[in-house]
Amino acid sequence: MSQINMEIKNEERTACEVWTRVMGYHRPVSAFNNGKRAEHAERCYFSEQPQRARQHIEQLAA
């Protein structure tokens, strides 16, 4: 399979509005005050791992 190298010029880019869930409803991050924006920037994201992968990691750590 061949790979296609695509590049977008800065003039062709558009702004992307980011929304997040806060207190049970969705809001755009651009509407946040400075404190809430800082809190949003500090958030940690995680992804769940299947049980077998978790067990394997625990065995490697032991």
C-alpha positions in Angstrom: 0.0 0.0 0.0 1.4 3.4 -0.9 1.4 6.3 1.5 0.2 9.7 0.4 1.9 12.7 2.0 -0.6 15.5 2.3 0.2 18.9 3.6 -2.2 21.8 4.3 -1.1 25.3 4.0 -1.8 27.6 7.0 -4.0 29.8 4.7 -6.2 26.7 4.1 -6.7 25.9 7.8 -9.9 26.8 9.7 -10.4 27.1 13.5 -11.9 24.0 15.2 -14.3 24.7 18.1 -13.8 22.3 21.0 -16.8 21.3 23.1 -16.7 19.4 26.4 -19.2 18.1 28.9 -19.5 20.2 32.1 -22.0 19.5 34.9 -24.2 17.3 32.7 -24.4 19.5 29.6 -22.1 20.4 26.7 -20.4 23.8 26.2 -17.8 25.2 23.9 -14.4 25.6 25.6 -14.2 29.1 24.0 -17.0 30.2 26.4 -15.1 29.2 29.5 -13.6 31.8 31.9 -9.8 31.8 32.5 -10.1 29.5 35.5 -12.2 26.9 33.8 -9.9 27.0 30.7 -6.9 26.3 33.0 -8.8 23.4 34.6 -9.7 22.0 31.2 -6.0 22.2 30.1 -5.0 20.2 33.2 -7.4 17.3 32.7 -5.9 13.8 32.5 -7.3 11.5 29.8 -7.2 7.7 30.1 -8.1 4.7 28.0 -9.2 1.5 29.5 -7.2 -1.6 28.8 -8.6 -5.1 28.5 -8.2 -7.3 31.6 -5.5 -9.5 30.0 -3.4 -6.5 29.0 -3.7 -5.2 32.6 -2.6 -8.5 34.0 0.4 -8.6 31.6 1.5 -5.2 32.7 1.2 -6.2 36.4 3.3 -9.3 35.7 6.0 -7.2 34.1 6.1 -4.8 37.0 6.5 -7.6 39.5 
